[in-house]
Amino acid sequence: MSHPDTTTSPETKTRPWWQRIPLTLQIVIALVAAVSVGIALGAGNPSPSNATLINNLAIPAELVLKALRALATPLILVAVLHTLMTTNIPGTTGRRLFVLLLTNTTVAILVGLFVANVLRPGTWGNVATSTNTQITSQSLDPWGLLKDAVPEAVLKPLVDNNVIQLIVIALSFGIVLRGLKSEQIAQGKNGYQPIEDVIGILFEAVVRILNWVIALVPFAVFGIVAKTVAKEGFAPFQSLGAFIIAVLVALLLQACYYLTRVKFGSWVDPLKFLAGGSDAFLTAFSTSSSAAAMPITFEVLQTKVGLRESSAALGALVGANFNNDGTALYEAMSALYISQLIGQHLSLGQQVIVILTSIFASVGAANIPNAGLVTMTLVFTSVGLPTQYIALLVTVDWFLDRCRTAINVMGDMTVSTLLDGKKPRTVDEA
């Protein structure tokens, strides 16, 4: 979940000791401390005199979630604009790449929803719910979805956290800006450059602020776990164990889908695919960042799997900006899990909205550690789920984030392999 720290610059050496502790270890320490505090405060049978203290423990989690909600919409907007402005995608191959990415992401979400509906991990435990957790029933209305996709004002989706309307705006401006850039390049002009630079700077700014918020996640984990253990004991965490198992099963099924596509859609042997990509998978798991794994993914696709450079580049470098199948799967499963946990099950129409929102949100998640945690707030909001329950997921997100990042990288490699076709490269192409 944290960026790999391989530099030894003076700035790195002068950082305080607590900032040099990996974020994963910080979260584990927070979990241990929170359980100890929760047990000391009652472990499900708290004293009335400690009620105010126990409730105040959740304040850091509430603040972190508010900050994540605030960052979600600008992150998606600038990420989509930045990607469309800076990514070089060839015409015909680009259309095929788009179809492959959309297909893989849709399958991942359907797999996630299927597993969540079958295993129903949210029913394996109980959690106290507030009175405002009722979800408005919503039937499947395609025309209503189409009408709601068009915003009443350009900035309204930013205020309302409406991800579908936001994506419509981002794609509209992104496609137009990309077209204008191409026209100006053809004419030898560079008037597009200031806009591209501004978008790039805004993207970096949002990511830096996001990193500040992520640094506070251990405090949020401590607060929400300590409060939950103190008030309700360990019963709510039984379903979290079931949720972890459900997500791992879904990710395994998605991996099997990738290997099937590789087997029947390319010349590469699936076992060679797994062995050749092992370095990329391990890097993605250890760093929880597909961006950190990107150079390694690009390298192993050529040297160990044996793909053409153009195919490796499209999947590993271009596809990585759009292809976040593991993140989409996780966000869809999280929405269904929380709805089951609070006893407000999502209808078919609401699950379709989850599918659409998860597709768009996974694009906005880019390839940044923990960005999926940010965009999850938009998925929840789209179907009226209370976002405060995301705090429970934060306690296990540090592990599941690594697993889904490895699947994201596997998806990138699968796309590259399918683009390479059913004929291996010749000696002249090597």
ROMI-177445 format. One record per residue (C-alpha): chain; residue in one letter; x, y negated, z. Coordinates in Angstrom, 1 decimal. Example, Ala and Ser with C-alpha at 12.3 -4.5 7.8 and 13.67 -1.06 7.14 Angstrom:
+-------+------+--------+--------+--------+
| chain | resn |      X |      Y |      Z |
+-------+------+--------+--------+--------+
|     A |    A |   12.3 |    4.5 |    7.8 |
|     A |    S |   13.7 |    1.1 |    7.1 |
+-------+------+--------+--------+--------+
% end
This chain:
+-------+------+--------+--------+--------+
| chain | resn |      X |      Y |      Z |
+-------+------+--------+--------+--------+
|     A |    M |    0.0 |    0.0 |    0.0 |
|     A |    S |    3.0 |   -2.3 |    0.4 |
|     A |    H |    5.3 |   -3.3 |   -2.3 |
|     A |    P |    8.6 |   -1.4 |   -2.4 |
|     A |    D |   11.3 |   -3.3 |   -0.7 |
|     A |    T |   14.5 |   -2.5 |   -2.5 |
|     A |    T |   16.2 |   -5.9 |   -2.4 |
|     A |    T |   18.8 |   -7.1 |    0.0 |
|     A |    S |   18.5 |  -10.9 |   -0.6 |
|     A |    P |   19.3 |  -13.3 |    2.2 |
|     A |    E |   15.5 |  -14.1 |    2.4 |
|     A |    T |   14.8 |  -10.4 |    3.0 |
|     A |    K |   17.5 |  -10.1 |    5.6 |
|     A |    T |   16.2 |  -13.1 |    7.6 |
|     A |    R |   12.6 |  -11.9 |    7.8 |
|     A |    P |   11.4 |  -11.1 |   11.3 |
|     A |    W |   11.7 |   -7.5 |   12.3 |
|     A |    W |    8.0 |   -6.9 |   12.3 |
|     A |    Q |    7.7 |   -7.9 |    8.7 |
|     A |    R |   10.3 |   -5.3 |    7.7 |
|     A |    I |    8.1 |   -2.5 |    9.1 |
|     A |    P |    6.2 |   -0.8 |    6.2 |
|     A |    L |    2.5 |   -1.6 |    6.1 |
|     A |    T |    1.6 |    2.0 |    6.3 |
|     A |    L |    3.5 |    2.5 |    9.6 |
|     A |    Q |    1.9 |   -0.7 |   10.9 |
|     A |    I |   -1.5 |    0.7 |   10.3 |
|     A |    V |   -0.6 |    4.0 |   11.9 |
|     A |    I |    0.6 |    2.1 |   15.0 |
|     A |    A |   -2.6 |    0.0 |   15.0 |
|     A |    L |   -4.7 |    3.2 |   14.8 |
|     A |    V |   -2.8 |    4.8 |   17.8 |
|     A |    A |   -3.1 |    1.6 |   19.9 |
|     A |    A |   -6.8 |    1.2 |   18.9 |
|     A |    V |   -7.7 |    4.7 |   20.0 |
|     A |    S |   -5.9 |    4.2 |   23.3 |
|     A |    V |   -7.7 |    0.9 |   24.0 |
|     A |    G |  -11.1 |    2.4 |   22.9 |
|     A |    I |  -10.7 |    5.3 |   25.3 |
|     A |    A |   -9.7 |    2.9 |   28.1 |
|     A |    L |  -12.8 |    0.8 |   27.4 |
|     A |    G |  -15.2 |    3.7 |   27.7 |
|     A |    A |  -14.9 |    6.0 |   24.7 |
|     A |    G |  -18.6 |    5.9 |   23.9 |
|     A |    N |  -19.8 |    5.0 |   27.4 |
|     A |    P |  -18.6 |    1.5 |   27.9 |
|     A |    S |  -19.2 |   -0.6 |   31.0 |
|     A |    P |  -21.6 |   -3.5 |   30.5 |
|     A |    S |  -19.1 |   -5.9 |   31.9 |
|     A |    N |  -16.8 |   -5.2 |   28.9 |
|     A |    A |  -19.5 |   -5.7 |   26.3 |
|     A |    T |  -18.2 |   -9.2 |   25.2 |
|     A |    L |  -14.6 |   -8.0 |   25.1 |
|     A |    I |  -15.5 |   -5.0 |   23.0 |
|     A |    N |  -17.5 |   -7.1 |   20.5 |
|     A |    N |  -14.8 |   -9.6 |   20.2 |
|     A |    L |  -12.3 |   -6.9 |   19.2 |
|     A |    A |  -14.0 |   -6.8 |   15.7 |
|     A |    I |  -13.4 |  -10.5 |   15.0 |
|     A |    P |  -10.0 |   -9.9 |   13.1 |
|     A |    A |  -11.8 |   -7.4 |   10.9 |
|     A |    E |  -14.6 |   -9.8 |   10.2 |
|     A |    L |  -12.1 |  -12.5 |    9.3 |
|     A |    V |  -10.2 |  -10.2 |    7.0 |
|     A |    L |  -13.4 |   -9.1 |    5.2 |
|     A |    K |  -14.5 |  -12.7 |    4.7 |
|     A |    A |  -11.1 |  -13.5 |    3.2 |
|     A |    L |  -11.3 |  -10.5 |    0.9 |
|     A |    R |  -14.8 |  -11.5 |   -0.3 |
|     A |    A |  -13.5 |  -15.0 |   -1.0 |
|     A |    L |  -10.6 |  -13.7 |   -3.0 |
|     A |    A |  -12.6 |  -11.0 |   -5.0 |
|     A |    T |  -14.1 |  -13.2 |   -7.6 |
|     A |    P |  -11.1 |  -15.4 |   -8.4 |
|     A |    L |   -8.9 |  -12.3 |   -8.6 |
|     A |    I |  -11.2 |  -10.6 |  -11.2 |
|     A |    L |  -11.5 |  -13.9 |  -13.2 |
|     A |    V |   -7.8 |  -14.7 |  -13.4 |
|     A |    A |   -6.8 |  -11.0 |  -13.8 |
|     A |    V |   -9.0 |  -10.5 |  -16.8 |
|     A |    L |   -8.0 |  -13.8 |  -18.4 |
|     A |    H |   -4.3 |  -13.2 |  -17.7 |
|     A |    T |   -4.5 |   -9.7 |  -19.2 |
|     A |    L |   -6.3 |  -10.8 |  -22.4 |
|     A |    M |   -4.0 |  -13.7 |  -22.9 |
|     A |    T |   -0.7 |  -11.9 |  -22.4 |
|     A |    T |   -1.3 |   -8.3 |  -23.6 |
|     A |    N |   -0.4 |   -7.3 |  -27.2 |
|     A |    I |   -2.9 |   -4.7 |  -28.5 |
|     A |    P |   -2.8 |   -3.6 |  -32.2 |
|     A |    G |   -6.2 |   -3.6 |  -34.1 |
|     A |    T |   -7.2 |   -0.1 |  -34.9 |
|     A |    T |   -5.1 |    1.5 |  -32.2 |
|     A |    G |   -6.5 |   -1.1 |  -29.8 |
|     A |    R |  -10.1 |    0.0 |  -30.5 |
|     A |    R |   -9.2 |    3.6 |  -29.8 |
|     A |    L |   -7.3 |    2.6 |  -26.7 |
|     A |    F |  -10.4 |    0.7 |  -25.5 |
|     A |    V |  -12.7 |    3.8 |  -26.1 |
|     A |    L |  -10.3 |    6.1 |  -24.2 |
|     A |    L |  -10.0 |    3.7 |  -21.3 |
|     A |    L |  -13.8 |    3.2 |  -21.1 |
|     A |    T |  -14.4 |    7.0 |  -21.4 |
|     A |    N |  -11.9 |    7.9 |  -18.7 |
|     A |    T |  -13.2 |    5.3 |  -16.2 |
|     A |    T |  -16.8 |    6.3 |  -16.8 |
|     A |    V |  -16.1 |    9.9 |  -16.3 |
|     A |    A |  -14.1 |    9.1 |  -13.1 |
|     A |    I |  -17.1 |    7.2 |  -11.6 |
|     A |    L |  -19.6 |   10.0 |  -12.6 |
|     A |    V |  -17.3 |   12.5 |  -11.0 |
|     A |    G |  -17.1 |   10.4 |   -7.8 |
|     A |    L |  -20.9 |   10.0 |   -7.6 |
|     A |    F |  -21.4 |   13.7 |   -8.3 |
|     A |    V |  -19.2 |   14.8 |   -5.5 |
|     A |    A |  -20.6 |   12.2 |   -3.1 |
|     A |    N |  -24.2 |   13.3 |   -3.9 |
|     A |    V |  -23.3 |   17.0 |   -3.5 |
|     A |    L |  -21.1 |   16.8 |   -0.4 |
|     A |    R |  -23.0 |   13.8 |    1.2 |
|     A |    P |  -20.0 |   12.9 |    3.5 |
|     A |    G |  -22.0 |   10.0 |    5.0 |
|     A |    T |  -24.4 |   12.4 |    6.7 |
|     A |    W |  -21.7 |   14.3 |    8.6 |
|     A |    G |  -21.7 |   11.8 |   11.4 |
|     A |    N |  -23.7 |    9.0 |   12.9 |
|     A |    V |  -23.0 |    5.3 |   13.3 |
|     A |    A |  -25.0 |    2.6 |   15.0 |
|     A |    T |  -26.5 |    0.3 |   12.5 |
|     A |    S |  -27.8 |   -3.2 |   12.8 |
|     A |    T |  -31.3 |   -4.3 |   11.9 |
|     A |    N |  -30.2 |   -6.0 |    8.7 |
|     A |    T |  -28.9 |   -2.9 |    6.8 |
|     A |    Q |  -32.1 |   -2.3 |    4.9 |
|     A |    I |  -31.3 |   -2.0 |    1.1 |
|     A |    T |  -33.9 |   -3.3 |   -1.3 |
|     A |    S |  -35.3 |   -0.5 |   -3.4 |
|     A |    Q |  -34.4 |   -1.1 |   -7.1 |
|     A |    S |  -35.6 |    0.9 |  -10.1 |
|     A |    L |  -33.7 |    1.4 |  -13.3 |
|     A |    D |  -34.4 |   -1.7 |  -15.5 |
|     A |    P |  -32.0 |   -2.0 |  -18.5 |
|     A |    W |  -33.5 |   -5.2 |  -19.7 |
|     A |    G |  -33.3 |   -6.6 |  -16.2 |
|     A |    L |  -29.6 |   -5.7 |  -16.1 |
|     A |    L |  -29.1 |   -7.5 |  -19.4 |
|     A |    K |  -30.9 |  -10.6 |  -18.2 |
|     A |    D |  -29.0 |  -10.7 |  -15.0 |
|     A |    A |  -25.7 |  -10.4 |  -16.9 |
|     A |    V |  -26.1 |  -13.9 |  -18.3 |
|     A |    P |  -25.4 |  -16.5 |  -15.6 |
|     A |    E |  -27.5 |  -19.6 |  -15.1 |
|     A |    A |  -24.3 |  -21.7 |  -14.7 |
|     A |    V |  -20.7 |  -21.1 |  -15.4 |
|     A |    L |  -19.5 |  -21.4 |  -11.8 |
|     A |    K |  -22.5 |  -19.7 |  -10.2 |
|     A |    P |  -21.1 |  -16.1 |  -10.3 |
|     A |    L |  -18.1 |  -17.4 |   -8.4 |
|     A |    V |  -20.4 |  -18.6 |   -5.6 |
|     A |    D |  -22.7 |  -15.6 |   -5.7 |
|     A |    N |  -20.0 |  -13.0 |   -6.0 |
|     A |    N |  -21.9 |  -11.5 |   -9.0 |
|     A |    V |  -19.3 |   -9.3 |  -10.7 |
|     A |    I |  -21.2 |   -8.5 |  -13.8 |
|     A |    Q |  -21.9 |  -12.2 |  -14.6 |
|     A |    L |  -18.3 |  -13.0 |  -13.7 |
|     A |    I |  -16.9 |  -10.4 |  -16.1 |
|     A |    V |  -19.2 |  -11.7 |  -18.9 |
|     A |    I |  -17.7 |  -15.2 |  -18.4 |
|     A |    A |  -14.1 |  -13.9 |  -18.0 |
|     A |    L |  -14.4 |  -11.7 |  -21.2 |
|     A |    S |  -16.0 |  -14.6 |  -23.2 |
|     A |    F |  -13.3 |  -17.1 |  -22.3 |
|     A |    G |  -10.6 |  -14.5 |  -22.5 |
|     A |    I |  -11.6 |  -13.3 |  -26.0 |
|     A |    V |  -11.9 |  -16.9 |  -27.3 |
|     A |    L |   -8.6 |  -17.9 |  -25.8 |
|     A |    R |   -6.9 |  -14.8 |  -27.2 |
|     A |    G |   -8.4 |  -15.7 |  -30.6 |
|     A |    L |   -7.2 |  -19.3 |  -30.4 |
|     A |    K |   -3.7 |  -18.1 |  -29.4 |
|     A |    S |   -3.5 |  -15.8 |  -32.4 |
|     A |    E |   -4.6 |  -18.6 |  -34.7 |
|     A |    Q |   -2.1 |  -21.1 |  -33.3 |
|     A |    I |    0.7 |  -18.5 |  -33.5 |
|     A |    A |   -0.1 |  -17.9 |  -37.2 |
|     A |    Q |    0.0 |  -21.7 |  -37.8 |
|     A |    G |    3.3 |  -22.1 |  -35.9 |
|     A |    K |    1.7 |  -24.0 |  -33.1 |
|     A |    N |    2.1 |  -23.5 |  -29.3 |
|     A |    G |   -0.8 |  -25.5 |  -27.9 |
|     A |    Y |   -2.1 |  -22.4 |  -26.1 |
|     A |    Q |    1.1 |  -22.2 |  -24.0 |
|     A |    P |    0.1 |  -24.6 |  -21.2 |
|     A |    I |   -3.2 |  -22.8 |  -20.7 |
|     A |    E |   -1.5 |  -19.4 |  -20.6 |
|     A |    D |    1.0 |  -20.8 |  -18.1 |
|     A |    V |   -1.7 |  -22.2 |  -15.8 |
|     A |    I |   -3.6 |  -18.9 |  -15.9 |
|     A |    G |   -0.4 |  -17.0 |  -15.1 |
|     A |    I |    0.4 |  -19.4 |  -12.2 |
|     A |    L |   -3.2 |  -19.1 |  -10.8 |
|     A |    F |   -2.9 |  -15.3 |  -11.0 |
|     A |    E |    0.3 |  -15.3 |   -9.1 |
|     A |    A |   -1.2 |  -17.7 |   -6.5 |
|     A |    V |   -4.2 |  -15.4 |   -5.9 |
|     A |    V |   -1.9 |  -12.4 |   -5.6 |
|     A |    R |    0.3 |  -14.1 |   -3.0 |
|     A |    I |   -2.7 |  -15.2 |   -0.9 |
|     A |    L |   -4.0 |  -11.6 |   -1.2 |
|     A |    N |   -0.7 |  -10.4 |    0.2 |
|     A |    W |   -1.1 |  -12.7 |    3.2 |
|     A |    V |   -4.6 |  -11.2 |    3.9 |
|     A |    I |   -3.3 |   -7.7 |    3.4 |
|     A |    A |   -0.6 |   -8.4 |    6.0 |
|     A |    L |   -3.4 |   -8.9 |    8.5 |
|     A |    V |   -5.0 |   -5.5 |    7.8 |
|     A |    P |   -3.3 |   -3.8 |   10.7 |
|     A |    F |   -5.0 |   -6.2 |   13.1 |
|     A |    A |   -8.4 |   -5.6 |   11.4 |
|     A |    V |   -7.8 |   -1.8 |   11.7 |
|     A |    F |   -7.0 |   -2.2 |   15.4 |
|     A |    G |  -10.0 |   -4.3 |   16.1 |
|     A |    I |  -12.6 |   -2.2 |   14.3 |
|     A |    V |  -11.3 |    1.2 |   15.5 |
|     A |    A |  -11.0 |    0.0 |   19.1 |
|     A |    K |  -14.5 |   -1.4 |   19.1 |
|     A |    T |  -16.0 |    1.7 |   17.4 |
|     A |    V |  -14.3 |    4.1 |   19.8 |
|     A |    A |  -15.2 |    2.1 |   22.8 |
|     A |    K |  -18.9 |    1.8 |   21.9 |
|     A |    E |  -19.6 |    5.0 |   20.1 |
|     A |    G |  -16.7 |    7.4 |   20.8 |
|     A |    F |  -15.3 |    9.5 |   17.9 |
|     A |    A |  -18.6 |   10.6 |   16.3 |
|     A |    P |  -18.5 |    7.9 |   13.5 |
|     A |    F |  -15.0 |    9.2 |   12.4 |
|     A |    Q |  -16.3 |   12.7 |   11.8 |
|     A |    S |  -17.9 |   11.5 |    8.6 |
|     A |    L |  -14.7 |    9.7 |    7.6 |
|     A |    G |  -12.9 |   13.0 |    7.6 |
|     A |    A |  -15.6 |   14.4 |    5.3 |
|     A |    F |  -15.2 |   11.3 |    3.2 |
|     A |    I |  -11.5 |   11.9 |    2.8 |
|     A |    I |  -12.1 |   15.4 |    1.7 |
|     A |    A |  -14.8 |   14.3 |   -0.7 |
|     A |    V |  -12.5 |   11.7 |   -2.3 |
|     A |    L |   -9.6 |   14.2 |   -2.6 |
|     A |    V |  -12.0 |   16.8 |   -4.2 |
|     A |    A |  -13.2 |   14.1 |   -6.7 |
|     A |    L |   -9.6 |   13.0 |   -7.5 |
|     A |    L |   -8.6 |   16.6 |   -8.1 |
|     A |    L |  -11.6 |   17.1 |  -10.5 |
|     A |    Q |  -10.5 |   13.9 |  -12.3 |
|     A |    A |   -7.0 |   15.3 |  -12.6 |
|     A |    C |   -8.4 |   18.5 |  -14.1 |
|     A |    Y |  -10.3 |   16.4 |  -16.6 |
|     A |    Y |   -7.1 |   14.7 |  -17.6 |
|     A |    L |   -5.3 |   18.0 |  -18.1 |
|     A |    T |   -8.2 |   19.3 |  -20.2 |
|     A |    R |   -8.0 |   16.2 |  -22.4 |
|     A |    V |   -4.2 |   16.7 |  -22.7 |
|     A |    K |   -4.7 |   20.4 |  -23.6 |
|     A |    F |   -7.2 |   19.9 |  -26.4 |
|     A |    G |   -6.5 |   16.3 |  -27.5 |
|     A |    S |   -2.7 |   16.3 |  -27.9 |
|     A |    W |    0.4 |   18.4 |  -28.7 |
|     A |    V |    1.7 |   18.2 |  -25.1 |
|     A |    D |    1.5 |   21.3 |  -22.9 |
|     A |    P |   -0.4 |   20.4 |  -19.6 |
|     A |    L |    2.4 |   22.0 |  -17.5 |
|     A |    K |    5.0 |   19.9 |  -19.2 |
|     A |    F |    2.8 |   16.9 |  -18.7 |
|     A |    L |    2.7 |   17.5 |  -15.0 |
|     A |    A |    6.4 |   18.3 |  -14.6 |
|     A |    G |    7.5 |   15.4 |  -16.8 |
|     A |    G |    5.3 |   12.9 |  -14.9 |
|     A |    S |    6.2 |   14.1 |  -11.4 |
|     A |    D |    8.6 |   11.1 |  -10.9 |
|     A |    A |    5.9 |    8.7 |  -11.9 |
|     A |    F |    3.3 |   10.3 |   -9.7 |
|     A |    L |    5.6 |   10.3 |   -6.6 |
|     A |    T |    6.5 |    6.7 |   -7.2 |
|     A |    A |    2.9 |    5.7 |   -7.5 |
|     A |    F |    2.0 |    7.6 |   -4.3 |
|     A |    S |    4.9 |    6.3 |   -2.3 |
|     A |    T |    4.5 |    2.6 |   -3.3 |
|     A |    S |    0.7 |    2.6 |   -3.8 |
|     A |    S |    1.3 |    0.3 |   -6.8 |
|     A |    S |    0.9 |    1.3 |  -10.5 |
|     A |    A |    2.9 |   -1.8 |  -11.3 |
|     A |    A |    5.9 |   -0.5 |   -9.4 |
|     A |    A |    5.6 |    2.9 |  -11.1 |
|     A |    M |    5.1 |    1.3 |  -14.6 |
|     A |    P |    8.8 |    1.3 |  -15.7 |
|     A |    I |    9.2 |    4.9 |  -14.5 |
|     A |    T |    6.0 |    6.0 |  -16.2 |
|     A |    F |    7.1 |    4.4 |  -19.5 |
|     A |    E |   10.5 |    6.1 |  -19.2 |
|     A |    V |    9.3 |    9.7 |  -18.4 |
|     A |    L |    6.7 |    9.6 |  -21.1 |
|     A |    Q |    9.5 |    9.2 |  -23.7 |
|     A |    T |   12.3 |   11.2 |  -22.1 |
|     A |    K |   10.6 |   14.1 |  -20.3 |
|     A |    V |    7.2 |   14.4 |  -22.0 |
|     A |    G |    8.6 |   13.5 |  -25.4 |
|     A |    L |    6.1 |   10.9 |  -26.7 |
|     A |    R |    6.7 |    8.2 |  -29.2 |
|     A |    E |    7.7 |    4.8 |  -27.8 |
|     A |    S |    4.6 |    3.1 |  -29.2 |
|     A |    S |    2.2 |    5.6 |  -27.6 |
|     A |    A |    4.1 |    5.4 |  -24.3 |
|     A |    A |    3.9 |    1.6 |  -24.3 |
|     A |    L |    0.2 |    1.4 |  -25.0 |
|     A |    G |   -0.7 |    3.8 |  -22.2 |
|     A |    A |    1.8 |    2.9 |  -19.6 |
|     A |    L |    2.2 |   -0.8 |  -20.2 |
|     A |    V |   -1.1 |   -2.0 |  -21.8 |
|     A |    G |   -3.4 |    0.6 |  -20.4 |
|     A |    A |   -2.1 |    0.1 |  -16.8 |
|     A |    N |   -3.7 |   -3.4 |  -16.9 |
|     A |    F |   -7.2 |   -1.9 |  -17.7 |
|     A |    N |   -7.0 |    1.7 |  -16.6 |
|     A |    N |   -7.8 |    2.1 |  -12.9 |
|     A |    D |   -9.9 |    5.3 |  -12.9 |
|     A |    G |   -8.9 |    6.3 |   -9.4 |
|     A |    T |   -9.9 |    2.9 |   -8.0 |
|     A |    A |  -13.3 |    3.0 |   -9.9 |
|     A |    L |  -14.0 |    6.5 |   -8.6 |
|     A |    Y |  -13.1 |    5.5 |   -5.0 |
|     A |    E |  -15.3 |    2.3 |   -5.1 |
|     A |    A |  -18.3 |    4.2 |   -6.4 |
|     A |    M |  -17.9 |    6.9 |   -3.8 |
|     A |    S |  -17.4 |    4.3 |   -1.0 |
|     A |    A |  -20.7 |    2.6 |   -1.9 |
|     A |    L |  -22.6 |    5.9 |   -1.8 |
|     A |    Y |  -20.8 |    7.0 |    1.4 |
|     A |    I |  -21.7 |    3.9 |    3.3 |
|     A |    S |  -25.3 |    4.0 |    2.1 |
|     A |    Q |  -25.5 |    7.6 |    3.4 |
|     A |    L |  -23.8 |    6.6 |    6.6 |
|     A |    I |  -26.4 |    3.9 |    7.4 |
|     A |    G |  -29.3 |    6.0 |    6.2 |
|     A |    Q |  -30.2 |    3.8 |    3.2 |
|     A |    H |  -29.6 |    6.0 |    0.2 |
|     A |    L |  -29.1 |    4.4 |   -3.2 |
|     A |    S |  -31.7 |    5.1 |   -6.0 |
|     A |    L |  -30.8 |    6.1 |   -9.5 |
|     A |    G |  -31.1 |    2.5 |  -10.7 |
|     A |    Q |  -28.8 |    1.3 |   -7.9 |
|     A |    Q |  -26.2 |    4.0 |   -8.8 |
|     A |    V |  -26.3 |    2.9 |  -12.4 |
|     A |    I |  -25.5 |   -0.6 |  -11.1 |
|     A |    V |  -22.7 |    0.9 |   -9.1 |
|     A |    I |  -21.3 |    2.5 |  -12.2 |
|     A |    L |  -21.3 |   -0.7 |  -14.2 |
|     A |    T |  -19.9 |   -2.8 |  -11.4 |
|     A |    S |  -17.2 |   -0.3 |  -10.6 |
|     A |    I |  -16.1 |   -0.3 |  -14.2 |
|     A |    F |  -15.8 |   -4.1 |  -14.3 |
|     A |    A |  -14.3 |   -4.3 |  -10.8 |
|     A |    S |  -11.6 |   -1.7 |  -11.6 |
|     A |    V |  -10.5 |   -3.9 |  -14.5 |
|     A |    G |  -10.2 |   -6.8 |  -12.1 |
|     A |    A |   -8.3 |   -4.7 |   -9.7 |
|     A |    A |   -5.3 |   -5.0 |  -12.0 |
|     A |    N |   -2.3 |   -3.0 |  -10.7 |
|     A |    I |   -1.9 |   -4.7 |   -7.3 |
|     A |    P |   -1.7 |   -2.7 |   -4.1 |
|     A |    N |   -4.9 |   -2.9 |   -2.1 |
|     A |    A |   -6.7 |   -4.9 |   -4.8 |
|     A |    G |   -9.4 |   -2.2 |   -4.9 |
|     A |    L |  -10.2 |   -3.1 |   -1.3 |
|     A |    V |  -10.9 |   -6.6 |   -2.5 |
|     A |    T |  -13.1 |   -5.8 |   -5.4 |
|     A |    M |  -15.1 |   -3.2 |   -3.3 |
|     A |    T |  -16.8 |   -6.2 |   -1.7 |
|     A |    L |  -18.3 |   -7.0 |   -5.1 |
|     A |    V |  -19.5 |   -3.4 |   -5.7 |
|     A |    F |  -21.2 |   -3.4 |   -2.3 |
|     A |    T |  -22.8 |   -6.8 |   -2.9 |
|     A |    S |  -24.2 |   -5.8 |   -6.3 |
|     A |    V |  -26.5 |   -3.2 |   -4.6 |
|     A |    G |  -27.1 |   -5.0 |   -1.3 |
|     A |    L |  -24.9 |   -2.9 |    0.9 |
|     A |    P |  -23.6 |   -4.7 |    4.0 |
|     A |    T |  -19.9 |   -5.4 |    3.5 |
|     A |    Q |  -19.0 |   -5.3 |    7.2 |
|     A |    Y |  -18.9 |   -1.5 |    6.9 |
|     A |    I |  -15.9 |   -1.7 |    4.6 |
|     A |    A |  -14.0 |   -2.3 |    7.8 |
|     A |    L |  -14.5 |    1.4 |    8.6 |
|     A |    L |  -13.0 |    2.4 |    5.3 |
|     A |    V |   -9.9 |    0.3 |    6.0 |
|     A |    T |   -8.9 |    2.8 |    8.6 |
|     A |    V |   -8.4 |    5.5 |    5.9 |
|     A |    D |   -7.7 |    3.3 |    2.9 |
|     A |    W |   -4.0 |    3.3 |    3.4 |
|     A |    F |   -3.8 |    7.0 |    2.6 |
|     A |    L |   -6.6 |    7.2 |   -0.1 |
|     A |    D |   -5.1 |    4.2 |   -1.8 |
|     A |    R |   -1.9 |    6.1 |   -2.5 |
|     A |    C |   -3.8 |    9.1 |   -3.8 |
|     A |    R |   -6.0 |    7.1 |   -6.2 |
|     A |    T |   -2.9 |    5.1 |   -7.4 |
|     A |    A |   -1.3 |    8.4 |   -8.4 |
|     A |    I |   -4.5 |    9.2 |  -10.4 |
|     A |    N |   -4.4 |    5.8 |  -12.0 |
|     A |    V |   -0.9 |    6.6 |  -13.3 |
|     A |    M |   -1.9 |   10.0 |  -14.4 |
|     A |    G |   -4.7 |    8.4 |  -16.4 |
|     A |    D |   -2.3 |    6.0 |  -18.0 |
|     A |    M |   -0.1 |    8.9 |  -19.1 |
|     A |    T |   -3.1 |   10.8 |  -20.4 |
|     A |    V |   -4.1 |    7.9 |  -22.6 |
|     A |    S |   -0.5 |    7.7 |  -24.0 |
|     A |    T |   -0.6 |   11.4 |  -24.7 |
|     A |    L |   -3.9 |   11.3 |  -26.5 |
|     A |    L |   -2.8 |    8.3 |  -28.6 |
|     A |    D |    0.3 |   10.3 |  -29.6 |
|     A |    G |   -1.9 |   12.8 |  -31.4 |
|     A |    K |   -1.5 |   16.5 |  -32.1 |
|     A |    K |    1.8 |   16.4 |  -33.8 |
|     A |    P |    5.1 |   15.9 |  -31.9 |
|     A |    R |    7.5 |   13.3 |  -32.9 |
|     A |    T |   10.1 |   14.2 |  -35.5 |
|     A |    V |   13.8 |   13.9 |  -35.2 |
|     A |    D |   13.7 |   10.7 |  -37.3 |
|     A |    E |   11.2 |    9.2 |  -34.8 |
|     A |    A |   13.2 |   10.2 |  -31.7 |
+-------+------+--------+--------+--------+
% end
